[in-house]
């Protein structure tokens, strides 16, 4: 029978932490799934110049902080950060927005347990206003003969139309990596693109990209903070040769107008208030995920959120599926109201997983759904549930603009952030805390095991073993 474990990954040595450790990310070594790295908006405990990552070498049961990421600053540690292991060799790749310089950087380390700073392979100047790097690595079989093929989805905003970018290296494991930028959005009339640029790679070399193409973007001039009313298309592109040749990501064209990239939906409404909460204490507007079935590269899934009924309305999460390499799309899940942070993954049996966070009756729930029949029948597990007004937000995002789930073989691994109150009722499938906590009094405790610590936002790891 499948088993699920949930772990609050803040180490005991950081039991006094009250930071808002939001926007988590996760990498699992496909050669050795006991090795994994997690990230969040986490501060260096010693206040040094390098932000930390969480490292586990025992399958997620215990974690330590290692400060190896350049650009520590303020309440975030570093800004946006994502991670991915190479298919072979144990090398870790990291994409960050450096909190000191604002640059987008791609990093590499040969050894996740090394205390040395990660090596910078590529740098995109903050003058171009880059955003949200998302690291994906090619699985074995699509690695160019043992090379590390690495993709970093990102949104270089000051390029305007066509800002959605896939930064690709055919051999990131040697030298400086040789990264090349590919612009994904070639749609005429596009104003810009949404923050998330997501990629999914199959072992046969098929690579899918997903992005939001803004056909209308109106700034609310009455709002002193950035607030936009947007009309968007959700677009999927595809490359059949690993994204490494000429005319990369141009193998899928829209069935209506022939432009590169098939529109999954068109003309959807969205309100994006960059620095303002719009769903509980969280903002909305940057939610997107894509996954390809490892058993069949023709089968691809996408999930996104929009304001379906006009503005202002409920925020709605949608899931669609394509069985013909992204050319046609059908609804594959009932709409989820006031849900965000979708993350899709598919295991080696073709079992589809959807992870998301949903606000209902003032409470955030993190939910894992698994299905073998397009969500006709569902294994639904609530991993975490807690009041959405505790703790009070220190900054936006509150939980984060994304969470992440991966499938390695038959198993699912994931990470999310949430209220860390040590209350058994908040964890229907159970939980392990590494930091000091008293579940009888529902109180966090500092490193001395006595001093009370107020609730905050922590990253939680989970593993669903088949």
C-alpha positions as CSV (number, residue, x, y, z in Angstrom):
1,X,0.0,0.0,0.0
2,X,1.2,3.5,-0.7
3,X,2.6,5.5,2.3
4,X,2.9,9.3,2.7
5,X,5.3,11.1,5.0
6,X,5.3,14.9,5.7
7,X,8.3,16.6,7.3
8,X,8.8,20.2,8.5
9,X,12.3,20.6,7.2
10,X,13.5,23.5,9.4
11,X,16.4,21.9,11.4
12,X,16.5,21.7,15.1
13,X,19.4,24.1,15.2
14,X,17.1,26.8,13.7
15,X,14.2,26.2,16.1
16,X,14.0,29.9,16.9
17,X,13.3,30.7,13.3
18,X,10.3,33.0,12.7
19,X,11.0,33.9,9.1
20,X,8.4,33.6,6.3
21,X,10.0,30.7,4.5
22,X,7.7,30.9,1.5
23,X,7.9,29.9,-2.2
24,X,9.6,26.5,-1.9
25,X,11.3,24.4,-4.5
26,X,12.7,20.9,-4.6
27,X,15.2,18.7,-6.5
28,X,15.6,14.9,-6.0
29,X,18.6,13.1,-7.4
30,X,17.2,10.6,-10.0
31,X,20.3,8.3,-9.5
32,X,19.9,8.4,-5.7
33,X,16.5,9.6,-4.5
34,X,17.8,9.8,-0.9
35,X,19.7,12.9,-2.0
36,X,17.6,16.0,-2.3
37,X,17.8,19.8,-2.0
38,X,15.0,22.2,-1.1
39,X,14.9,26.0,-1.2
40,X,12.7,28.7,0.1
41,X,12.9,32.4,1.1
42,X,15.3,31.4,4.0
43,X,17.9,33.5,5.7
44,X,21.4,32.5,6.5
45,X,21.3,31.8,10.3
46,X,24.7,33.5,10.7
47,X,23.8,36.6,8.6
48,X,26.5,35.9,6.0
49,X,26.7,36.9,2.3
50,X,25.3,33.6,1.1
51,X,21.7,32.3,1.2
52,X,21.2,28.7,2.4
53,X,19.6,25.6,0.8
54,X,18.2,22.7,2.7
55,X,20.0,19.4,2.1
56,X,18.9,15.9,2.9
57,X,20.9,12.7,2.3
58,X,18.5,10.2,3.9
59,X,15.4,10.5,1.8
60,X,14.0,13.6,3.5
61,X,13.9,12.4,7.1
62,X,16.5,14.9,8.2
63,X,17.7,18.2,6.7
64,X,20.6,20.7,7.3
65,X,21.1,24.2,6.1
66,X,24.1,24.9,3.8
67,X,24.8,28.6,2.9
68,X,26.1,28.4,-0.6
69,X,23.9,30.7,-2.8
70,X,25.3,34.2,-3.6
71,X,23.1,37.2,-2.9
72,X,21.8,37.0,0.7
73,X,19.7,40.0,1.6
74,X,16.8,41.2,3.7
75,X,13.8,39.0,4.6
76,X,14.2,36.7,1.6
77,X,17.7,35.1,1.7
78,X,17.7,35.2,-2.0
79,X,14.8,36.1,-4.3
80,X,13.3,33.5,-6.7
81,X,15.2,30.2,-6.6
82,X,14.7,26.8,-8.2
83,X,16.8,23.7,-8.3
84,X,17.3,20.5,-10.4
85,X,19.7,17.5,-10.4
86,X,21.4,16.3,-13.5
87,X,20.3,12.9,-14.8
88,X,23.7,11.5,-14.0
89,X,26.6,12.4,-11.8
90,X,24.8,14.2,-8.9
91,X,25.5,17.7,-10.1
92,X,22.9,20.3,-8.9
93,X,21.8,23.3,-11.0
94,X,20.2,26.3,-9.5
95,X,18.5,29.3,-11.0
96,X,18.2,32.4,-8.8
97,X,17.3,36.1,-8.8
98,X,20.3,37.4,-6.8
99,X,18.9,39.4,-3.9
100,X,21.9,41.7,-3.8
101,X,22.3,42.5,-7.5
102,X,18.9,41.6,-8.9
103,X,20.6,39.6,-11.7
104,X,19.3,36.2,-12.8
105,X,22.1,33.7,-12.3
106,X,22.4,30.0,-13.2
107,X,24.6,28.1,-10.7
108,X,26.2,24.7,-10.4
109,X,27.7,22.5,-7.7
110,X,29.3,19.1,-8.0
111,X,28.5,18.1,-4.4
112,X,25.4,19.1,-2.5
113,X,27.1,18.6,0.8
114,X,30.0,20.9,0.0
115,X,30.2,24.1,2.0
116,X,31.7,26.0,-0.9
117,X,29.8,28.6,-2.8
118,X,28.0,27.5,-6.0
119,X,29.7,28.3,-9.3
120,X,28.0,31.0,-11.4
121,X,27.6,29.7,-15.0
122,X,25.5,32.4,-16.5
123,X,24.3,35.9,-15.5
124,X,21.4,38.0,-16.9
125,X,21.7,41.7,-15.9
126,X,19.0,43.2,-13.7
127,X,18.9,46.0,-16.4
128,X,16.8,43.5,-18.5
129,X,14.5,42.9,-15.5
130,X,14.6,39.1,-15.5
131,X,12.1,37.2,-13.4
132,X,11.4,33.7,-12.0
133,X,14.1,31.3,-13.2
134,X,12.7,27.7,-13.3
135,X,15.3,24.9,-13.6
136,X,14.5,21.6,-15.4
137,X,17.0,19.0,-16.4
138,X,16.8,16.4,-19.2
139,X,16.1,12.8,-18.0
140,X,18.4,10.0,-18.9
141,X,18.0,9.1,-22.5
142,X,17.6,12.8,-23.5
143,X,21.0,13.9,-22.2
144,X,23.0,14.1,-25.4
145,X,25.2,11.1,-24.7
146,X,25.8,11.6,-21.0
147,X,25.9,15.4,-21.0
148,X,24.0,17.6,-18.6
149,X,21.2,19.2,-20.7
150,X,19.7,22.0,-18.6
151,X,16.8,24.3,-19.2
152,X,15.9,27.4,-17.3
153,X,12.5,29.0,-18.0
154,X,12.5,32.7,-17.2
155,X,10.8,35.9,-18.2
156,X,13.1,38.7,-19.3
157,X,10.5,41.5,-18.9
158,X,12.3,44.4,-20.6
159,X,12.3,42.4,-23.9
160,X,8.6,43.3,-24.0
161,X,6.7,41.0,-26.3
162,X,8.5,37.7,-26.5
163,X,9.9,38.0,-23.0
164,X,9.1,34.3,-22.3
165,X,12.5,32.6,-22.5
166,X,14.0,29.1,-22.3
167,X,17.7,29.4,-21.5
168,X,19.3,26.1,-22.6
169,X,22.6,24.4,-22.3
170,X,23.5,21.2,-24.2
171,X,26.5,20.5,-21.9
172,X,26.1,22.4,-18.6
173,X,28.3,19.9,-16.7
174,X,31.5,21.2,-18.3
175,X,33.1,24.6,-18.5
176,X,30.7,27.6,-18.3
177,X,27.8,25.6,-19.6
178,X,27.3,27.5,-22.9
179,X,23.7,28.7,-22.3
180,X,21.6,30.0,-25.2
181,X,18.3,32.0,-24.9
182,X,15.3,30.9,-26.9
183,X,12.3,33.2,-27.1
184,X,9.2,31.2,-26.8
185,X,6.4,33.7,-27.5
186,X,6.1,34.6,-31.2
187,X,2.4,35.5,-31.1
188,X,1.7,38.8,-33.0
189,X,0.1,41.4,-30.7
190,X,1.5,39.9,-27.5
191,X,2.1,42.7,-25.0
192,X,4.3,40.7,-22.6
193,X,4.3,37.4,-20.7
194,X,3.3,36.3,-17.3
195,X,6.0,35.5,-14.7
196,X,5.9,31.7,-14.9
197,X,7.6,30.0,-17.8
198,X,7.4,26.2,-17.3
199,X,9.1,23.4,-19.2
200,X,8.7,19.6,-19.3
201,X,11.2,17.2,-20.8
202,X,10.7,13.5,-22.0
203,X,13.5,11.0,-22.3
204,X,12.9,10.8,-26.1
205,X,14.0,14.4,-26.5
206,X,10.5,16.0,-26.6
207,X,10.4,19.3,-24.7
208,X,7.3,21.2,-23.9
209,X,7.1,24.9,-22.8
210,X,4.1,26.7,-21.3
211,X,3.6,30.4,-20.8
212,X,0.9,33.0,-20.6
213,X,0.8,35.4,-23.5
214,X,-0.7,38.8,-22.5
215,X,-2.8,40.3,-25.3
216,X,-4.0,43.1,-23.1
217,X,-2.3,44.6,-20.1
218,X,-3.8,47.7,-18.4
219,X,-2.1,49.3,-15.4
220,X,-4.4,50.6,-12.7
221,X,-3.1,54.1,-12.4
222,X,-5.2,54.7,-9.3
223,X,-3.2,52.1,-7.4
224,X,0.2,53.3,-6.2
225,X,1.4,49.7,-6.2
226,X,1.7,47.7,-9.5
227,X,-1.7,46.4,-10.4
228,X,-2.7,45.1,-13.8
229,X,-5.9,44.0,-15.5
230,X,-4.8,41.4,-18.1
231,X,-6.3,39.4,-20.9
232,X,-4.2,36.3,-21.7
233,X,-3.8,33.2,-23.7
234,X,-2.2,30.0,-22.2
235,X,0.2,28.8,-24.9
236,X,2.2,25.5,-25.2
237,X,5.2,25.2,-27.5
238,X,7.2,22.0,-28.3
239,X,10.6,20.9,-29.6
240,X,11.1,17.4,-30.9
241,X,14.9,17.5,-30.7
242,X,15.6,18.6,-27.2
243,X,15.4,22.3,-27.9
244,X,19.1,22.2,-29.0
245,X,18.9,22.8,-32.7
246,X,17.9,25.5,-35.1
247,X,14.4,27.0,-34.8
248,X,14.1,25.6,-31.3
249,X,10.6,25.2,-29.8
250,X,8.9,25.7,-33.1
251,X,7.5,22.2,-33.7
252,X,4.0,22.9,-32.5
253,X,1.9,25.5,-34.3
254,X,-1.5,26.8,-33.5
255,X,-4.3,24.9,-35.3
256,X,-6.2,28.2,-36.1
257,X,-3.6,30.7,-37.2
258,X,-0.4,28.7,-37.7
259,X,1.7,30.8,-35.3
260,X,4.3,29.0,-33.2
261,X,2.7,27.6,-30.1
262,X,-0.7,26.1,-29.6
263,X,-3.2,28.2,-27.6
264,X,-4.7,26.0,-24.9
265,X,-7.3,28.7,-24.1
266,X,-7.7,32.3,-25.3
267,X,-9.0,35.6,-23.9
268,X,-8.9,34.7,-20.2
269,X,-9.1,37.5,-17.6
270,X,-6.7,38.0,-14.8
271,X,-6.0,40.6,-12.1
272,X,-2.4,40.7,-11.0
273,X,-1.6,43.0,-8.0
274,X,2.1,42.5,-7.5
275,X,2.4,43.7,-3.9
276,X,-1.2,43.2,-2.7
277,X,-3.0,40.2,-1.2
278,X,-6.0,39.2,-3.3
279,X,-6.7,35.6,-1.9
280,X,-6.6,35.7,1.9
281,X,-3.1,37.0,2.6
282,X,-1.7,35.8,-0.7
283,X,-1.5,37.4,-4.1
284,X,-2.7,35.8,-7.3
285,X,-1.7,35.9,-11.0
286,X,1.4,33.7,-11.5
287,X,0.2,30.1,-11.4
288,X,1.1,27.6,-14.2
289,X,2.4,24.0,-14.5
290,X,3.1,21.5,-17.2
291,X,4.1,17.8,-17.2
292,X,4.7,15.2,-19.8
293,X,3.9,11.5,-19.3
294,X,7.2,9.6,-19.0
295,X,5.6,6.6,-20.7
296,X,4.2,8.5,-23.6
297,X,5.6,11.8,-24.9
298,X,2.3,12.4,-26.8
299,X,0.5,12.9,-23.5
300,X,1.0,16.3,-21.9
301,X,-0.9,18.1,-19.1
302,X,-1.2,21.8,-18.2
303,X,-2.7,23.6,-15.2
304,X,-3.2,27.3,-14.7
305,X,-5.3,29.8,-12.8
306,X,-7.4,32.8,-14.0
307,X,-10.5,34.8,-13.1
308,X,-12.9,33.0,-15.4
309,X,-16.1,34.9,-14.7
310,X,-14.7,38.4,-15.1
311,X,-13.2,40.9,-12.7
312,X,-13.4,40.7,-9.8
313,X,-14.5,37.1,-9.2
314,X,-13.3,33.9,-7.8
315,X,-9.8,32.7,-8.7
316,X,-10.1,29.4,-10.6
317,X,-7.6,26.6,-11.2
318,X,-8.0,24.6,-14.4
319,X,-6.5,21.4,-15.7
320,X,-6.4,20.3,-19.4
321,X,-4.8,17.3,-21.2
322,X,-3.6,16.7,-24.7
323,X,-3.1,13.2,-26.2
324,X,-1.7,14.5,-29.5
325,X,1.5,16.3,-28.5
326,X,-0.2,19.6,-27.6
327,X,-2.3,20.1,-30.7
328,X,-5.7,19.7,-29.1
329,X,-6.8,20.1,-25.5
330,X,-9.7,18.9,-23.4
331,X,-10.8,19.6,-19.8
332,X,-9.4,17.0,-17.5
333,X,-10.4,18.0,-14.0
334,X,-13.3,19.9,-12.4
335,X,-12.4,23.6,-11.8
336,X,-11.1,24.4,-8.3
337,X,-12.3,27.7,-6.9
338,X,-9.9,29.9,-4.9
339,X,-7.0,27.5,-5.5
340,X,-3.5,28.3,-6.6
341,X,0.0,26.9,-7.0
342,X,-0.7,23.9,-9.2
343,X,2.1,21.5,-9.7
344,X,1.7,18.5,-12.0
345,X,3.9,15.3,-12.1
346,X,3.4,11.9,-13.7
347,X,5.1,8.7,-12.5
348,X,6.5,5.7,-14.4
349,X,3.1,4.0,-14.3
350,X,1.4,7.0,-15.9
351,X,-0.3,8.0,-12.7
352,X,-1.0,11.7,-12.8
353,X,-0.4,13.8,-9.7
354,X,-1.9,17.3,-9.1
355,X,-0.7,19.3,-6.0
356,X,-2.3,22.6,-5.2
357,X,-3.2,25.0,-2.3
358,X,-6.8,26.1,-1.8
359,X,-8.4,28.7,0.5
360,X,-11.8,27.8,1.8
361,X,-13.6,29.0,5.0
362,X,-10.6,31.0,6.0
363,X,-8.3,28.0,5.9
364,X,-5.5,27.1,3.5
365,X,-5.3,23.4,2.6
366,X,-2.5,21.7,0.6
367,X,-4.0,18.8,-1.4
368,X,-2.4,16.0,-3.4
369,X,-4.7,14.3,-6.0
370,X,-3.6,11.2,-8.0
371,X,-5.5,9.6,-10.8
372,X,-5.0,6.9,-13.5
373,X,-8.1,7.9,-15.5
374,X,-8.0,11.6,-16.1
375,X,-9.4,12.3,-12.6
376,X,-12.5,10.2,-13.1
377,X,-11.5,8.4,-9.9
378,X,-9.1,10.2,-7.5
379,X,-6.9,9.4,-4.6
380,X,-7.2,12.7,-2.6
381,X,-5.0,13.4,0.3
382,X,-5.0,16.6,2.4
383,X,-1.4,17.1,3.5
384,X,-1.8,20.2,5.5
385,X,-4.6,22.5,6.6
386,X,-4.4,25.6,8.9
387,X,-6.0,29.0,9.4
388,X,-5.1,31.4,6.6
389,X,-4.8,34.4,8.9
390,X,-2.0,32.9,11.1
391,X,0.7,34.1,11.0
392,X,0.2,37.7,9.7
393,X,2.0,38.2,6.4
394,X,5.4,39.9,6.6
395,X,5.6,40.3,2.8
396,X,4.0,39.2,-0.4
397,X,4.1,36.4,-1.5
398,X,2.7,34.8,1.6
399,X,2.9,31.1,0.8
400,X,4.6,31.7,-2.6
401,X,3.9,32.0,-6.3
402,X,4.7,28.3,-6.7
403,X,5.2,24.9,-5.0
404,X,6.8,21.9,-6.6
405,X,6.2,18.2,-7.1
406,X,8.4,15.6,-8.9
407,X,7.9,12.0,-9.9
408,X,11.0,9.7,-9.6
409,X,10.0,6.2,-10.8
410,X,6.7,5.3,-9.1
411,X,7.2,7.7,-6.2
412,X,6.0,11.4,-5.8
413,X,8.1,13.9,-4.0
414,X,7.0,17.5,-3.2
415,X,7.3,20.6,-1.1
416,X,5.0,23.3,0.0
417,X,5.0,26.2,2.5
418,X,2.4,26.7,5.2
419,X,1.5,27.7,8.8
420,X,3.8,25.8,11.1
421,X,1.6,25.6,14.2
422,X,2.4,22.2,15.8
423,X,-1.2,20.9,15.8
424,X,-2.0,17.3,14.8
425,X,-5.3,18.4,13.4
426,X,-3.4,20.4,10.8
427,X,-1.8,17.2,9.4
428,X,-4.4,14.6,8.5
429,X,-1.7,12.1,7.4
430,X,0.7,12.9,10.2
431,X,3.9,15.0,10.3
432,X,7.5,15.0,11.7
433,X,9.0,18.2,13.0
434,X,12.8,18.6,13.1
435,X,12.5,21.9,15.0
436,X,11.5,21.9,18.6
437,X,7.8,21.7,19.1
438,X,5.2,20.6,21.7
439,X,2.2,19.1,20.0
440,X,0.3,18.8,23.3
441,X,0.4,22.6,24.0
442,X,0.6,23.3,20.2
443,X,3.6,25.5,20.8
444,X,6.9,26.0,18.9
445,X,9.9,26.1,21.1
446,X,13.3,27.7,20.6
447,X,16.7,25.9,20.6
448,X,16.6,25.7,24.4
449,X,13.4,23.7,24.3
450,X,11.7,26.1,26.6
451,X,11.3,29.6,25.1
452,X,8.1,29.9,23.1
453,X,8.3,30.9,19.5
454,X,5.3,32.4,17.5
455,X,4.0,30.6,14.5
456,X,5.5,31.4,11.1
457,X,5.6,29.9,7.6
458,X,7.8,26.8,7.1
459,X,8.6,24.6,4.1
460,X,7.2,21.1,4.3
461,X,8.5,18.1,2.4
462,X,6.4,15.1,1.5
463,X,7.0,11.7,-0.1
464,X,4.3,9.4,-1.4
465,X,6.0,6.0,-1.8
466,X,4.3,3.3,-3.9
